[in-house]
Amino acid sequence: GLPGESPLVRVLEDESRSRLGRFNQKDVSMVFSSEANNKALEAIFSSQLFYENRQERFIRSMAEWLPRKAENLTPYTMALIAKYVARHRLREPRLLDTIASFLLKRGEQLDSKVIQKLVFPFSRMNYRPSNHSELFPKLEAILEQKAASSPLATVNILMSMFQLSHFPQSVLHQVFSPAFITNVMSTPYALIVRRYLSLLDAAVELEFRDYSGPRLDPRYRVLMFEHALTADEANRKYSYKGLVAEALRQLVGEECYRQDEVLPPGYCTDFLLWINRAGSVLPLSRVPAAAKAPAAAPAAVSLRSSVLALTSDLQDFAPVVLSVNDKWHYCQNSDILVGSRAMRDRHLRLLGYSLVQV
């Protein structure tokens, strides 16, 4: 193929975007007419160019049309719409509630892999559907029956529910059971599931104190992330993080903070500083070694022990996480953090860190 930076490729991309823009300016009601069918919608939402570009007018029309026509859509079509909504971080209640209603009505007939695609936009947008009091128990019942059939889909659905502060106790009994773990260990995605289960286990310890069932065997605990998220790395050149780093270098010096530190249970932080009771930023040389270094083996030390270790030192200093929240950390046109970022912040606070948002 042609190199991506070649003049011809750039001209073709510009022409494609121009045509998409002209489509967006048309009366899109024809797409959402009574004659619109699944095949037409699938063709639109399967287009890579359409998927990568947010079409405001199209979205507004879809939000008006979808609630009336959802029952005629196939699960595959609805999953494509859910993927588009999540991709562009569209916290549009009418769209999200319609997906939730679809899921409530048809959930029992759906495969776990389809369910995870329909559930993901809720956690992505940090949004509890209006029917969550009915939907979440229904999802729990479905997962109880189908947990072992698709382990990766199961932990993805659980993660979405955890990000929305809903903890399905009966399903946790299953995913932390030796049988589930043994089944997972023989699959190609064993490490991915272990990462998710490790974070779920940490969330149980921090947020679900009433849970008394089985927990993840310490032998299988790993850090959720070992470095900065892919999205953050890919968008680094668009981030304000570099400017903040330069400001910190000039204000306090490089010896007074750490950048891109990963803290148990595997959260990457932008900047980590330690401040004493007088409000001064401490050089790393004056911070106790146990506080500076994250646990190398998460299996060996519980998170509650980490909290106690931190709080016992608060009489001398306080650990501060400085977060640079770029636009992709928020829902579109909103000041609401996406679900994964919101859960990270909750957990860091529960672990004893003070958070400063930039």
C-alpha positions as CSV (number, residue, x, y, z in Angstrom):
1,G,0.0,0.0,0.0
2,L,0.9,3.7,-0.2
3,P,2.7,5.2,2.8
4,G,0.3,7.0,5.1
5,E,2.1,10.4,4.7
6,S,2.1,10.4,0.9
7,P,0.4,13.4,-0.8
8,L,-2.0,11.1,-2.6
9,V,-3.2,9.4,0.6
10,R,-3.7,12.8,2.2
11,V,-5.8,14.0,-0.8
12,L,-7.9,10.8,-0.7
13,E,-8.5,11.2,3.0
14,D,-9.5,14.8,2.6
15,E,-11.9,13.9,-0.1
16,S,-13.5,11.1,2.0
17,R,-14.0,13.5,4.9
18,S,-15.5,16.1,2.6
19,R,-18.0,13.6,1.3
20,L,-18.8,12.5,4.8
21,G,-19.4,16.2,5.8
22,R,-21.7,16.6,2.8
23,F,-23.7,13.6,4.0
24,N,-23.9,15.1,7.4
25,Q,-25.4,18.3,6.0
26,K,-28.2,16.4,4.3
27,D,-31.5,15.7,5.8
28,V,-30.5,12.5,7.7
29,S,-34.2,11.7,8.4
30,M,-34.1,9.5,5.3
31,V,-31.7,7.2,7.2
32,F,-34.0,6.9,10.1
33,S,-37.2,6.7,8.1
34,S,-39.8,3.9,8.6
35,E,-38.1,2.0,5.8
36,A,-34.7,2.0,7.4
37,N,-33.6,-1.5,8.1
38,N,-30.8,-3.3,9.9
39,K,-28.7,-3.8,6.8
40,A,-28.7,0.0,6.1
41,L,-27.8,0.8,9.6
42,E,-25.1,-1.9,9.7
43,A,-23.6,-0.5,6.5
44,I,-23.4,3.0,8.0
45,F,-22.0,2.0,11.4
46,S,-19.6,-0.5,9.9
47,S,-18.0,2.2,7.8
48,Q,-14.5,2.9,9.3
49,L,-14.6,6.5,8.2
50,F,-18.0,7.0,9.8
51,Y,-17.0,5.2,12.9
52,E,-13.9,7.4,13.4
53,N,-15.8,10.7,13.0
54,R,-18.4,12.1,15.3
55,Q,-21.5,13.3,13.3
56,E,-23.4,15.7,15.6
57,R,-26.5,16.1,13.4
58,F,-26.7,12.4,12.8
59,I,-26.4,11.7,16.6
60,R,-29.3,14.1,17.4
61,S,-31.5,12.4,14.8
62,M,-30.5,9.0,16.1
63,A,-31.4,10.0,19.6
64,E,-34.9,10.9,18.5
65,W,-35.4,7.9,16.3
66,L,-33.8,5.0,18.2
67,P,-36.2,4.8,21.1
68,R,-39.1,4.3,18.7
69,K,-37.5,1.7,16.5
70,A,-35.2,-0.2,18.8
71,E,-37.4,-3.3,19.0
72,N,-37.0,-3.8,15.3
73,L,-33.2,-3.9,15.4
74,T,-31.0,-7.0,15.7
75,P,-28.6,-7.4,18.5
76,Y,-25.7,-7.0,16.0
77,T,-27.0,-3.6,14.8
78,M,-27.6,-2.4,18.4
79,A,-24.1,-3.5,19.3
80,L,-22.7,-1.4,16.4
81,I,-24.6,1.6,17.7
82,A,-23.3,0.9,21.2
83,K,-19.8,0.7,19.9
84,Y,-20.1,4.1,18.1
85,V,-21.6,5.7,21.3
86,A,-18.7,4.4,23.4
87,R,-16.1,5.3,20.8
88,H,-17.1,9.0,20.8
89,R,-17.9,9.1,24.6
90,L,-21.5,10.2,23.8
91,R,-23.3,10.7,27.2
92,E,-26.7,11.0,25.5
93,P,-29.3,9.6,27.9
94,R,-31.9,8.8,25.2
95,L,-29.4,6.6,23.4
96,L,-28.0,4.9,26.5
97,D,-31.4,4.3,28.0
98,T,-32.6,2.8,24.8
99,I,-29.7,0.4,24.8
100,A,-30.5,-0.5,28.4
101,S,-34.2,-1.2,27.6
102,F,-33.1,-3.4,24.6
103,L,-30.8,-5.3,26.9
104,L,-33.4,-5.7,29.6
105,K,-35.9,-7.2,27.1
106,R,-33.6,-9.4,25.2
107,G,-30.7,-10.1,27.6
108,E,-31.6,-13.7,28.3
109,Q,-31.4,-14.6,24.6
110,L,-28.1,-12.9,24.0
111,D,-24.6,-14.3,24.1
112,S,-22.3,-12.9,26.8
113,K,-20.0,-11.4,24.1
114,V,-22.9,-9.4,22.8
115,I,-24.0,-8.3,26.3
116,Q,-20.6,-7.0,27.1
117,K,-20.7,-4.8,24.0
118,L,-24.1,-3.4,25.0
119,V,-23.1,-2.8,28.7
120,F,-19.8,-1.1,27.9
121,P,-21.2,2.3,27.0
122,F,-22.8,2.7,30.4
123,S,-19.4,2.3,32.3
124,R,-17.6,4.2,29.6
125,M,-19.9,7.2,30.1
126,N,-20.1,6.7,33.8
127,Y,-23.9,6.5,33.4
128,R,-26.4,4.4,35.3
129,P,-29.4,3.8,33.0
130,S,-32.8,4.9,34.2
131,N,-33.8,1.2,34.5
132,H,-30.7,0.1,36.4
133,S,-32.7,-1.2,39.4
134,E,-34.2,-3.8,37.0
135,L,-31.4,-4.2,34.6
136,F,-28.5,-4.9,37.0
137,P,-30.3,-7.8,38.8
138,K,-31.2,-9.2,35.4
139,L,-27.6,-9.0,34.3
140,E,-26.5,-10.7,37.5
141,A,-28.9,-13.6,36.9
142,I,-27.7,-14.0,33.3
143,L,-24.0,-13.9,34.4
144,E,-24.7,-16.6,37.0
145,Q,-25.9,-18.9,34.2
146,K,-23.3,-18.0,31.6
147,A,-20.2,-17.0,33.6
148,A,-18.1,-20.0,32.5
149,S,-19.1,-20.0,28.9
150,S,-17.1,-16.8,28.1
151,P,-14.8,-15.9,30.9
152,L,-13.4,-12.8,29.2
153,A,-16.8,-11.4,28.5
154,T,-17.9,-12.2,32.0
155,V,-15.1,-10.2,33.7
156,N,-15.6,-7.3,31.2
157,I,-19.3,-7.1,32.2
158,L,-18.3,-7.2,35.9
159,M,-15.8,-4.5,35.3
160,S,-18.5,-2.3,33.8
161,M,-20.7,-2.9,36.8
162,F,-17.9,-2.2,39.3
163,Q,-17.1,1.1,37.6
164,L,-20.8,2.0,38.2
165,S,-20.4,1.0,41.9
166,H,-22.6,-2.1,41.5
167,F,-21.1,-5.3,43.0
168,P,-22.9,-8.5,42.0
169,Q,-22.0,-10.8,45.0
170,S,-23.3,-14.1,43.6
171,V,-21.2,-13.7,40.4
172,L,-18.1,-12.8,42.4
173,H,-18.5,-16.2,44.1
174,Q,-18.2,-17.8,40.7
175,V,-15.3,-15.8,39.1
176,F,-13.1,-16.1,42.3
177,S,-13.8,-19.8,42.5
178,P,-11.0,-22.4,41.8
179,A,-13.0,-23.9,39.0
180,F,-13.3,-20.6,37.1
181,I,-9.7,-19.7,37.6
182,T,-8.5,-23.2,36.5
183,N,-10.7,-22.9,33.3
184,V,-9.2,-19.4,32.6
185,M,-5.6,-20.4,33.0
186,S,-5.8,-22.8,30.1
187,T,-7.0,-20.1,27.7
188,P,-5.0,-17.7,25.4
189,Y,-6.4,-14.7,27.3
190,A,-5.4,-15.9,30.8
191,L,-3.2,-12.9,31.6
192,I,-5.9,-10.4,30.5
193,V,-8.5,-12.1,32.7
194,R,-6.0,-12.2,35.6
195,R,-5.4,-8.5,35.3
196,Y,-9.2,-7.8,35.4
197,L,-9.8,-10.2,38.3
198,S,-6.9,-8.6,40.2
199,L,-8.5,-5.2,39.8
200,L,-11.9,-6.5,40.7
201,D,-10.4,-8.1,43.8
202,A,-8.9,-4.8,44.8
203,A,-12.2,-3.0,44.2
204,V,-13.9,-5.6,46.5
205,E,-11.4,-4.9,49.2
206,L,-11.7,-1.1,48.9
207,E,-15.4,-0.6,48.1
208,F,-17.4,-3.8,49.0
209,R,-16.5,-4.4,52.6
210,D,-19.7,-6.4,53.2
211,Y,-18.6,-9.1,50.8
212,S,-17.6,-12.3,52.6
213,G,-17.2,-14.8,49.7
214,P,-14.1,-16.2,48.1
215,R,-11.4,-13.8,46.9
216,L,-8.8,-14.1,44.2
217,D,-6.0,-16.5,45.1
218,P,-2.9,-14.3,45.9
219,R,-0.9,-16.4,43.5
220,Y,-2.8,-15.0,40.6
221,R,-2.8,-11.3,41.5
222,V,-1.0,-9.0,39.1
223,L,-1.0,-5.3,38.4
224,M,-3.8,-4.2,36.2
225,F,-1.5,-1.9,34.2
226,E,2.3,-1.8,34.3
227,H,2.7,1.4,32.3
228,A,0.7,4.4,30.9
229,L,-2.5,3.5,29.1
230,T,-2.3,3.0,25.4
231,A,-4.7,5.9,24.8
232,D,-2.7,8.2,26.9
233,E,0.5,7.2,25.1
234,A,-1.1,7.6,21.7
235,N,-2.4,11.1,22.5
236,R,0.6,12.3,24.4
237,K,1.4,14.9,21.8
238,Y,-2.1,16.4,22.3
239,S,-1.8,16.3,26.1
240,Y,-1.0,19.2,28.5
241,K,1.1,16.7,30.5
242,G,4.3,17.9,29.0
243,L,3.5,21.5,30.0
244,V,2.7,20.4,33.5
245,A,6.0,18.4,33.7
246,E,8.0,21.4,32.6
247,A,6.2,23.6,35.2
248,L,6.9,21.1,38.0
249,R,10.6,21.0,36.9
250,Q,10.9,24.7,37.2
251,L,8.8,25.0,40.4
252,V,9.9,22.1,42.6
253,G,12.7,20.4,40.6
254,E,12.9,16.9,39.2
255,E,14.1,15.5,42.5
256,C,10.6,16.2,44.1
257,Y,8.2,14.2,42.0
258,R,7.8,11.0,40.0
259,Q,6.1,10.9,36.6
260,D,4.1,7.9,35.2
261,E,4.3,6.0,38.5
262,V,2.2,2.9,38.6
263,L,0.6,2.4,42.0
264,P,-1.1,-0.9,43.2
265,P,-3.5,-2.3,42.1
266,G,-2.1,-1.0,38.8
267,Y,-3.1,2.6,38.3
268,C,-0.8,4.8,36.3
269,T,-0.5,8.3,37.8
270,D,0.7,11.4,36.0
271,F,2.7,12.9,38.8
272,L,3.3,11.8,42.3
273,L,4.5,14.2,45.0
274,W,4.9,14.1,48.8
275,I,4.0,17.2,50.8
276,N,4.8,17.7,54.5
277,R,2.6,19.2,57.2
278,A,3.9,22.7,56.4
279,G,2.8,22.4,52.8
280,S,6.2,22.0,51.3
281,V,7.0,19.5,48.6
282,L,9.6,17.0,49.8
283,P,12.6,15.8,47.8
284,L,12.4,12.0,47.2
285,S,15.5,11.6,49.4
286,R,13.4,12.6,52.4
287,V,10.5,10.3,51.8
288,P,10.6,6.9,53.4
289,A,11.6,4.2,50.9
290,A,8.5,2.1,51.7
291,A,6.2,5.0,50.7
292,K,8.1,5.8,47.5
293,A,8.2,2.3,46.0
294,P,5.0,0.6,44.9
295,A,4.6,-3.0,46.1
296,A,6.6,-5.2,43.7
297,A,4.5,-8.2,44.4
298,P,0.8,-7.3,44.9
299,A,0.1,-10.8,46.1
300,A,2.3,-10.3,49.2
301,V,0.8,-7.2,50.6
302,S,-2.9,-6.4,50.9
303,L,-4.3,-3.0,49.9
304,R,-5.5,-2.4,53.4
305,S,-2.0,-2.9,54.7
306,S,-0.9,-0.3,52.1
307,V,-3.5,2.1,53.3
308,L,-2.4,1.7,56.9
309,A,1.2,2.2,55.9
310,L,0.4,5.4,54.1
311,T,-1.9,6.8,56.8
312,S,0.6,6.1,59.6
313,D,3.1,8.4,57.8
314,L,0.6,11.2,57.2
315,Q,1.7,12.8,60.4
316,D,4.9,13.6,58.5
317,F,3.8,13.9,54.9
318,A,0.9,13.3,52.5
319,P,1.2,11.6,49.1
320,V,-0.4,13.7,46.3
321,V,-1.4,12.5,42.9
322,L,-1.5,15.3,40.3
323,S,-3.8,14.2,37.5
324,V,-3.8,15.9,34.1
325,N,-7.3,15.2,32.8
326,D,-7.3,15.6,29.0
327,K,-10.4,15.7,26.9
328,W,-10.4,12.0,26.3
329,H,-10.7,11.4,30.0
330,Y,-14.2,13.0,29.9
331,C,-17.5,12.3,28.3
332,Q,-18.0,14.3,25.1
333,N,-18.9,18.0,25.8
334,S,-19.1,17.2,29.6
335,D,-17.2,17.6,32.8
336,I,-18.0,14.0,33.8
337,L,-15.0,11.6,33.8
338,V,-15.3,8.3,31.9
339,G,-16.0,5.4,34.2
340,S,-12.5,3.9,34.3
341,R,-11.0,7.2,35.3
342,A,-13.6,7.8,37.9
343,M,-13.1,4.4,39.5
344,R,-9.3,5.0,39.5
345,D,-9.8,8.3,41.3
346,R,-12.1,6.6,43.9
347,H,-9.6,3.9,44.6
348,L,-6.6,6.2,44.9
349,R,-8.5,8.3,47.4
350,L,-9.5,5.2,49.4
351,L,-5.8,4.2,49.4
352,G,-4.9,7.4,51.1
353,Y,-3.7,9.6,48.2
354,S,-4.9,13.2,47.8
355,L,-5.9,14.0,44.2
356,V,-5.3,17.3,42.5
357,Q,-7.0,17.6,39.1
358,V,-5.5,19.8,36.4
